Amino acid sequence: MGDHCEQTMRKLSVYIDRELSDAEVRSVKAHLDDCPPCEKVFDFQAEMKRLVRKECCTDDAPARLRDWVRQLATEKPPARDREA
């Protein structure tokens, strides 16, 4: 594995999370397009992240909790007494 591969591997997680600058995205994408082994690692990590998100992040808040939060969000805050 060359130096450019190592640099790409260090940035892969933030690339998948779309947290890189435009220049870094172009650099990582260019490397992945030209390096099948790194592209394979990317495909695996991206699919793993997608599966974890799909299988582990499906719980919805109970309806009662959602209603309570909506109510709190629309209530006017109580007036505070100001001491001068």
Summary of the structure (lengths in Angstrom):
residues: 84
radius of gyration: 22.5
end to end distance: 68.4
largest distance: 69.4
contacts: 159
relative contact order: 0.09
helix: 71%
strand: 0%
